[in-house]
Amino acid sequence: MRRLLILSLLLSGTAMAQDKPAISVDTLKTVTQTLSSDEYEGRAPTTPAEDKTVAYIIDRFQKAGLKPGNKGSWTQDVPMVEITATDVQPFTVKGKGATIPLAYRTDMVVGTYRVAPRIDVKDSELVFVGYGITAPEKGWDDYAGVDVRGKTVVILINDADWQTMGREGPFEGRTMTWYGRWPYKFENAAKHGAAAALIVHQTEPAAYPWAVVQSSWTGPQLELDEAGDHQDQSQVIGWLQQPVAQRILKAAGKDLATLTKAAQQKGFKAVPLGLTLSGGFANTIRRQASKNVIGVLPGTTEPGDYVLYSAHWDHLGRCDAVDGDDICNGALDNATGVAGLVALAEAQAKAGPAKRSIAFLAVTAEESGLLGSGYYAQHPVFPLARTVGGVNMDGLNVTGRSKDFVLVGKGKSEIEDLAKSLVGAQGRYIGEEANPERGSYYRSDHFSFAKLGVPMLDGGSGQDKVMGGVAAGKAASEDYVANRYHKPADEYDPRWDWSGAVEDLTVYYQLGRTLADRPGLWPNWYPTAEFRGIRDQSRKNVQ
């Protein structure tokens, strides 16, 4: 009944929601080209490039007609600690007559969440813990019956049923859940007292090649600067190349493929390997605040209610050089998203104030684990219980119009009902995620808000291109992941076709305007969504 009410409200809606907004392609091009230029050095947080990036976004927000969003300020300080591993001693696996040296960067990458001048593990016993999942509601515990305190756990990436085609299975089959993501696996290993946690890398279930791990997990690493210096985390976290993991397990008298198959079954028991890990590294530590940028278009009659648009401004900065180029410019990821944020600010301001306030949030340190959005969600400028919902943008469509619009993590919130109607009005259809095993819903900033109950749309053009169909869309997507994602080649291209981005931004605009101009509209999560209870509780005492 509630979903029908939301649809009827939209279908009887104002012309304002249905009118095509003035989405400026010139803005999309200019902002993207500027932020992804070499002058901005890949926009790494807490570097001199941050000051330049933040100043530019503030200038564009101001010129768009927004007001400072944080009590007269355009920014929110996000306290960060930067940890850079140095003097990495060779890690070595020993036991059962074998000695296996692990070369840093090529065989493995290691780091730490702990803010400590030095990290060392010595003769830490290795235990294979399958997918490293503890899910009581599913009757699944890969740590059952084993004590891994002080030990090193070897973990498989993704969920136990990721190879299932379809959504049947204990962990939604092909669709990755939060349990499949690497942050969860490290978090759960720490809860069980593991001294070290190493994930076995495989390109398909990880959703990116080893080169991405190598560039993203080496050099300065950021974490929120919090009380306790993250001493409750494992000493060492990292990744192993799959062939290296196979070699280690062979030395233990085991076979990776056989253990993987066993780990996919409920009731799997962790396997001690009879081997040990030793190694260490020094840390260079630097504490410095980064910044979220916040602009707002104040509402007229319900200014205390907020509709939210978000996008992350950061990228990797300087990274592994390719053909002499060591700047990871992050043009698609996510200069385009910030460009979309600015273009939406311009369009919403041009339309005039809505009844509710509309907030625009450019967050920091998404690439370091959703840190900027996570900090904002924990320390909101606008109360989350009064945040109606919104849209997050992480990479716009620059390959031309698509017939389909994909709702990432489909089946979670009533905002989807609003989006479906708007997409249909464009003559497009709702498509399926091409790669649900990548767990995209848990990999961008909307997740920080969702975890605390705020319904956020994550969706955009699918692979069914108007020109070339699915084959063309799939080829473009695969080419980007293989050759540009988190690499220096993610650069602005003047040949990009922005027509698909404009269609998607039109949906985002109309969705935001509908929410902002209907004060009685409070979309919730579907009853089966994991965030429903959190939202119900947060809204309980709001008048």
Secondary structure as GFF3:
##gff-version 3
##sequence-region A 1 543
A	DSSP	alpha_helix	2	11	.	.	.	ID=ss1
A	DSSP	alpha_helix	15	18	.	.	.	ID=ss2
A	DSSP	alpha_helix	25	35	.	.	.	ID=ss3
A	DSSP	three_ten_helix	38	40	.	.	.	ID=ss4
A	DSSP	alpha_helix	48	64	.	.	.	ID=ss5
A	DSSP	beta_strand	67	68	.	.	.	ID=ss6
A	DSSP	beta_strand	75	86	.	.	.	ID=ss7
A	DSSP	beta_strand	91	95	.	.	.	ID=ss8
A	DSSP	beta_strand	98	102	.	.	.	ID=ss9
A	DSSP	beta_strand	108	111	.	.	.	ID=ss10
A	DSSP	beta_strand	118	128	.	.	.	ID=ss11
A	DSSP	beta_strand	134	135	.	.	.	ID=ss12
A	DSSP	three_ten_helix	136	138	.	.	.	ID=ss13
A	DSSP	beta_strand	140	141	.	.	.	ID=ss14
A	DSSP	beta_strand	152	156	.	.	.	ID=ss15
A	DSSP	three_ten_helix	178	180	.	.	.	ID=ss16
A	DSSP	alpha_helix	182	191	.	.	.	ID=ss17
A	DSSP	beta_strand	196	201	.	.	.	ID=ss18
A	DSSP	alpha_helix	203	206	.	.	.	ID=ss19
A	DSSP	alpha_helix	210	216	.	.	.	ID=ss20
A	DSSP	beta_strand	221	224	.	.	.	ID=ss21
A	DSSP	beta_strand	236	241	.	.	.	ID=ss22
A	DSSP	alpha_helix	242	251	.	.	.	ID=ss23
A	DSSP	alpha_helix	256	263	.	.	.	ID=ss24
A	DSSP	beta_strand	271	297	.	.	.	ID=ss25
A	DSSP	beta_strand	302	312	.	.	.	ID=ss26
A	DSSP	beta_strand	317	322	.	.	.	ID=ss27
A	DSSP	beta_strand	325	328	.	.	.	ID=ss28
A	DSSP	pi_helix	331	335	.	.	.	ID=ss29
A	DSSP	alpha_helix	336	351	.	.	.	ID=ss30
A	DSSP	beta_strand	356	363	.	.	.	ID=ss31
A	DSSP	alpha_helix	371	378	.	.	.	ID=ss32
A	DSSP	three_ten_helix	384	386	.	.	.	ID=ss33
A	DSSP	beta_strand	387	392	.	.	.	ID=ss34
A	DSSP	beta_strand	404	407	.	.	.	ID=ss35
A	DSSP	alpha_helix	415	425	.	.	.	ID=ss36
A	DSSP	beta_strand	429	431	.	.	.	ID=ss37
A	DSSP	three_ten_helix	436	438	.	.	.	ID=ss38
A	DSSP	three_ten_helix	440	442	.	.	.	ID=ss39
A	DSSP	alpha_helix	446	450	.	.	.	ID=ss40
A	DSSP	beta_strand	456	457	.	.	.	ID=ss41
A	DSSP	beta_strand	459	461	.	.	.	ID=ss42
A	DSSP	alpha_helix	469	483	.	.	.	ID=ss43
A	DSSP	alpha_helix	499	517	.	.	.	ID=ss44
A	DSSP	alpha_helix	532	539	.	.	.	ID=ss45
###
